[in-house]
Amino acid sequence: MKDTQPNTRHLDAIIVGAGLSGMYQLLSLRDKLGMNVKVFEAAAGVGGTWHHNRYPGARCDSESHSYMFYFSKELVQSWEWTERYPQQPEIQRYMDHVADFFNLRPDMVFNTRVNAADYDEASKLWRVHTSDGQSWSATYLITAVGCLSSANVPAIEGLDSFQGQWAHTSAWPAEGIDFKGKRVGVVGTGSTGIQAIPVIAAQAGHLTVFQRTANYSIPARNAPLTEEFKHYVKENAEDIRQLMNETTNAHCFRIDPRSALEVSEQERNAVYEAAWAKGGLQFRATFGDLLKDKTANDTAAEFIKTKIRQVVKDPQTAALLSDIDHPFAAKRPPIDSHYFETFNRDNVSLVDIRSHPIERITAAGIQTTQAQYDLDVIVFATGFDAMTGSLLRMNISGRQGLPLKDAWAAGPRTYLGLQIPQFPNMFTITGPGSPSVLCNLPPQIEQHVNWITACIAYMRDNGISQIEADEQASDDWVQQVNEAANATLLPQAHHSWYLGANVPGKPRVFMPYAGGFARYRGICDEVAASQYRGFHLHR
Ligand code: N01
């Protein structure tokens, strides 16, 4: 239906976000379906989370040949990564390359935030208001806002009074931060802190790491890619793509189906040693039951804790770093370049803020319940209001003005992580309830965008003007998401952002679908093949 409101420009679809998902969704709707589409992006360029996460040491922990699109043979042939794990500047170059390769920028509006989006039931249109004062209407609203894009800056008393410089890793100043000779504090030891700490330590006068929860980490063993490997990727693109689609986590490796408990201790340790030497997330694929059986998991956990104690020379520091309170991989397991070794440097110290929490930030630094630490720079590597934060901040309202924050007061409720009941014709790429963050994201993004595009094509071909997730189907899906999580050890990490536990007041709901990417793909395909079972389709 065309819009008749004055001063409102009509589009077939509005996409929010110009990361990998927004770019591929634009390409699909514009070039495959011939639709009139715009992407709104708050940042000055493409890249999504990678545009902002420019902190020192920022690097992908998916292997580079899995962290790319495979939907276009020509695109695959046009690109070569240089390292096993690309750094942020190289990933940003890839994003720019994708945008240029498909000439996407003319349909993108940068430096423009979506301030509100309301569904108008009479016209069956989304009304979208952007930060440049414009109003738009669109048949479809597609959120491509990423899962990890709303910074979680802890509300610590006194931050405003700090006389030094502070930054959150996901909103890193464009001009960078000069750490040379300075007293630096890093708060947070998740994937981000673990990447940043060795790099900051090499520059700082003194680095104090404030650790609330000790974490596992596996050496990345990053290295330049050989010409032979680059050639292999180009020659075997279809096999690589197929492998990722068949696996649980959409990576380029399969999980060994054996139990960690069915082999001898000697064999198990040899497997772990080999995986430790090889490096990377494959460590969690060494045995099939690491995320299902606590006793099996304990064997991997103990192996890593022993490694930490071997690497870190100071026994007290080693004890703090290896005193880990959750099963291995129940939180997203970081991979690192010399993280534990960094604590052997003379200019690095570790502060345990689990026993002695941060009390306040003062003009001079950080004060815990035990001591005052004078600092010139504070880096918050404190993560994200993950999966729901960016969606909730957009002021989206569905039928009868229902705000998304009310619809999700008890936690996110979606059907397949793709749609929300009461929010017709709105799709959420890698939304809560999809495997998303439990997977390597590019294959998951391809799958979601292909599904949404096929759905919209089906609607167009069959004269359907509206699609909306059914209430009961969504409740059933939430139940399946819970069951899938409860069949694993994942909920045993009580502080995890998978559960929303890192943001005060956020409902504790396990958000991603833990049943595996391959199984999830099958469910989505079957729903589409059954003329969209669980959705209401209206002409
Ligand atoms: O965030 P996190 P992250 N006071 O939430 C601590 C992806 N990623 O940015 O565990 C003190 O994991 C918090 O402590 P605790 C990846 O998916 C990808 O590191 O809550 N400390 C924890 O130590 C990853 O999982 C790449 O007790 C506070 C840390 O801050 C996800 O991003 C690279 C605190 C936060 O860890 C998030 O990782 C980097 C407070 N008030 C990241 N609040 C790739 O390579 C929080 N903490 C693709």
Residues whose N, C-alpha, C, O or C-beta is under 5 A from the ligand:
A	BS01	N01	R59 C60 D61 L148 P154 V187 G188 T189 G190 S191 T192 G193 R212 T213 R332 A381 T382 G383 F384 H495 W497 N502
